[in-house]
Amino acid sequence: MLQSISKDIKKSINKAGIGREIEAYQLCEFWKEIIENIFTKEISEKSQAIKFKNGVLTVAVLSSVISQEFKFKEEEIKEKLNKKARYNAVRKIRFEI
């Protein structure tokens, strides 16, 4: 019963054309959680995922220092984001200051 409801919901979302928007929102929400786990809450508050399109997650950061720290851990961050999304959604992370 639940599987058929889940399939119906997915069909409705895709039919409405909002599947990509929902995916982008979810990935942006996952960002904060993952960054808090890898770094700290203080660091995560200095960044915000703002957009996801065509496999690229764009993240606003407050400084070049934070951007550099994230770049050092980019592969780990991508791996955790994709695991949370349950598929390889994020191919690249772009940081904007």
N, C-alpha and C positions, 0 to 999 in steps of 0.2 A: 504494500500500500504506500509506504513512504517513498519507495523508489519511483513509483509512478508519479507521485506528487512532485518529487524533485525533478524528474524529467519534464513534467508539464511546466514547472516554474522556469526551467532553463529555456524551454521552447518559447515561452511567453517573453522572457527577457530578450532573447535573440530576435524574436519577431518585432518587438518594440524598438529594437536597434540601440539598446542601452547596455549591452553586454560589455563593450569596451570601456564605457564610462565606469561601470561597476568594478571591472578589473583594475582600472587605473586608481580608483579610490581605495580599493583594498590594498594595493601595493604601497600606496602612500601611507596608509595606516600601519602596515607592517614595518615600514622604515623606522618609525620611532621605537617600536618594541625591540627590534633587532639591534639598533644602535645603542639603546640602553643596556642590552645584554653584552655587547662587545666592549663598549666604552663605559660611560656613566650617564646618569640622568642629566647631569650638568652639561655634558657634551651634547647629548641628544637635543637639549633645549636650544642649542645654538645652530641647529639645522632643521630643515623642514623639506620633505619631499613635496614638490609642487606640481609635477606633471609626469605622466607616463604615456609615451606614444612610440609605436613601432619598435618596441624592445628597448627603448632608452628611458631611463628614469632620471629626471632632472631634480636636483636637490639644491636648495638655497642654503648657503652657509654664511656665517658672520665674518669669517676671516680666512685668509690664505693658509694660516697655520692649521686650522681645523680641516680645511679642504685637503691639505697634504696628508694629514693623519688618516683621513678616510681613504685617500688614494692608496696608501700603504696596505690597507685592509680591504681594498675593493673586491678582490676575488672571494674572500670570506663572506663579505656582505652580500654579494651577488648569489653565492651558494645558499646562504640562509634565506634570502628573499625568495629564491626559486623553490626551495624546499617548502617554505610556507605557502607559496602559491600553488604548489603541487605540480609544477611543470617549469620548464626553462623560459620564463617570461622575460626576465631582465637579461639583456645581452651586454648592456653598457650602462654605466652611471656617469652622468655629467654633473659637475659641480659648478654652481654659479655663486659668485661673491656679491 
